[in-house]
């Protein structure tokens, strides 16, 4: 069973794709698309920390729609556009994972850019369905 995840509480996808996909039931997986820091009104917060917080809030909405949470995330892939954005991203990520018993694997990469120059952080996750 494959279920597309497109929470109405976050900005819609830019094109014909889902924000996430849930595969199977208990023990299955949730894979998110890379989340950029876009509010429903189209605004983009300033700074890596604020952008990462919004990306992670969007991920929370995707996980909730799938029936899981940050507690079940097994892998985080994050991308920033410069080294100076690493600290803000990591601060937001660490706060998001506060209280999570089983910490996920995590990768952080520096990339040349995203679809709009205002974006400095993108985050995607893989989670297990409880």
Secondary structure, DSSP 8 states (H G I E B T S, - for coil): -EEEE--TTS---SSSS-SEEEESSTT-EEEE--EE---TTS---SSHHHHHHHHHHHHHHHHHHHT--GGGEEEEEEEESSGGGHHHHHHHHHHHTTT-SS--EEEEEE-S--SSTT--EEEEEEEE--
